[in-house]
Amino acid sequence: MAVIEWSDKYSVGIKSIDEQHKIWVGLINKLHDAMKKGEAKNVMADILDEVAEYTKTHLSYEENLFAQYHYPESETHKIIHEKFTQQVLDYQKQLREGKNIISVEMMDILSGWLTNHIVNTDKKYTEFFNSKGLK
């Protein structure tokens, strides 16, 4: 069973972004599945590498839309992105240095950030971007 099931409550009303958010859900569920099988330590570095790479890709995509359409809250939103990106990179660094990262903690942070960020931050731009023709 997946730890996060995609539903309309996570939709920001922009297909391309929703599809990217679904990838986040998949990464989180992948970590959760590995934990259930007792394989989290074996795959955590790979999953964290995927998360770090995807973080750059997805957040850059959003930020490019902010610039293209002159989203008025882009600076505040970008600061939130930067803090999360740094957190992911810090986890990645700790793991590479051999520090023990607890997969449950990492999963809680990833899933919490995803669900809270979409619902409380990303949905703020839905009306703005929809008014610009993005759907």
ABEGO torsion letter per residue (X at the ends): XBABBBBAAABAGBAAAAAAAAAAAAAAAAAAAAAAAGAAAAAAAAAAAAAAAAAAAAAAAAAAAAAAAGBAAAAAAAAAAAAAAAAAAAAAAAAAAGBBBBAAAAAAAAAAAAAAAAAAAAAAAAAAAAAAGBX
